[in-house]
Amino acid sequence: MLNLEDRIEIVETKVDRLEGLLGHFIVQTEMLINRLERQQEQRAVQLEQRATQLEQRATQLEQQAEKDRQQWQEHLRQSDERWERRWLEFQQQLDDANQRWEKQRAEMDQRWEKQRAEDRQHWNKRWGELAQKMGTIAEDIVAPNLPRIARVHFGCQDLEDFMVRRKVKNKQDPSKRREFDVIAVCADKVLINETKSTPSVEAINDFINALAEVTDYFPEYQGKTIIPIFASLYLDDDLVNYLTKKRIYALAMGDETMELLNGQRFALIKE
């Protein structure tokens, strides 16, 4: 059995060994802690460096995005300008084409209208010549136009009577007979027409003499305004002036139909 001193010695030995182990453990632990601290510091530095790199990359990306955005906006602006120029050029070309077409159409219309007028004049002349040869100017040309002349120039909207080649006795002297080429009667006016294929001053004077006897042939026309109209296919200026001087309307062929040649020179009718 060990004595007390041996026991103490054994305990001291164990304590020394434990102290050694504890010191070694403490040293190892401190070394491990130091190593971990260094690693953490290195990791922190690395993380900071990574964060800096990421921030720099983010800044670069943001700058690149802004650059790309500006480039895209510039591209769009240039593209818009190109399309605007092309659209303006297209509109100008379209306007030019429209103007050329309108000019060509106007020229064609003018040529067509000129040709139509020439054709109308030609056929009116041919028709008039044929009617003149056949002696039917009053029936074929003057009579169809007289209702329009009465309506437009003298306000005769509703004709009460219309006669062509009217042969009638003189009511004052039944031995006298006379033929009136065309007569148009409305409420308060009577249009008396004399038509000649070869007009002359003598023919006009004969018409004047006939006008003086109108109420002898037609007593019912008493109180109505007598409107004398002398007609032919063509009336020269001298005859028109003579008719105007005698206060007789001159009716002749115009471009399209028969027209009063001196209707603006005087007014026989007072409305």
Buried (B, 14 or more C-beta within 10 A) or exposed (E): EEEEEEEEEEEEEEEEEEEEEEEEEEEEEEEEEEEEEEEEEEEEEEEEEEEEEEEEEEEEEEEEEEEEEEEEEEEEEEEEEEEEEEEEEEEEEEEEEEEEEEEEEEEEEEEEEEEEEEEBBEEBEEBBEEBBEEEBBBBBBBBEBBBEBBBEBBEBEEBEEBBBBBEBEBEEEEEEEBEBBBBBBBEEBBBBBBBBBEBEEEBBEEBBEBBEBBBBBBEEBEEBBBBBBBBBBEBEEEBBBBBBEBEBBBBBBEEEEBBBBBBEBEEBEEE
